């Protein structure tokens, strides 16, 4: 099986079926959907779409990252993509185009079992197209990794390195940096918009912004040298990073900001 699309949920309401609809409309059919439910009481599981490609696992979990680890243990695909309830594939041929690129890389002798294929996202919250970095570097890892809804991970990378439950907000960030610095995974920009991202989730609430920064500091210190960190911090300071973040998140200016950023990336 080529792909496992992982959807973890807890009382997701109608968003579960909306996300499943988006996956089931894909033109490429060699995939499974791994739904990992943590004990929903809202009737969403009872009303979930029935399809041979959907595998449901109902298990108690401690957090979203614990749920994702459980889902990974059940996944059978060569590549894993994590989608939250409320997220959608941007186009109906995303899996088809991704599979073709994977096969092309495999035909060129690349070790696709140690690769991440990533693309762009569309942010519904501010109605903006978010362009992924053209390549992944140390500075990219410090500042701006691709959205996890737009990353196809070789399954081995997720099975060998589970998400660290000590991180409540940035365990996926920790995992990405592990892939880059430790596993030396090759990362390929597909130049394709993969997912429509709902936004406004747990990590984006005001009360979690402080913890987000603390976890970022701990994780980067675990993978980057002090000299590397100092260099990146100076770059961020010199390029007015705080102001750019405000612009990126503003409903008024985010469209222009991401348009300019996309032009610079390209």
Secondary structure, 3 states (H helix, E strand, C coil): CCEEEEEEECCCCCHHHHHHHHHHCCCCCCEEEEEEECCCCCCCCCCCCCCCCEEEEECCCCCHHHHHHHHHHHCCCCEEEECCCCCEECCCCHHHHHHHHHHHHHHCCCCHHHEEEEEEEEECCCCEEECCCCCCCHHHHHHCCCCHHHEEEEHHHHHHCCCCCCCCCCHHHHHHHHHHHCCCCEEEEEEEEEEEECCCCHHHCHHHHHHHHHHHHHHHHHHCCHHHHHHHHHHHHHCCHHHHHHHHHCCCCHHHHHHHHHHHHC
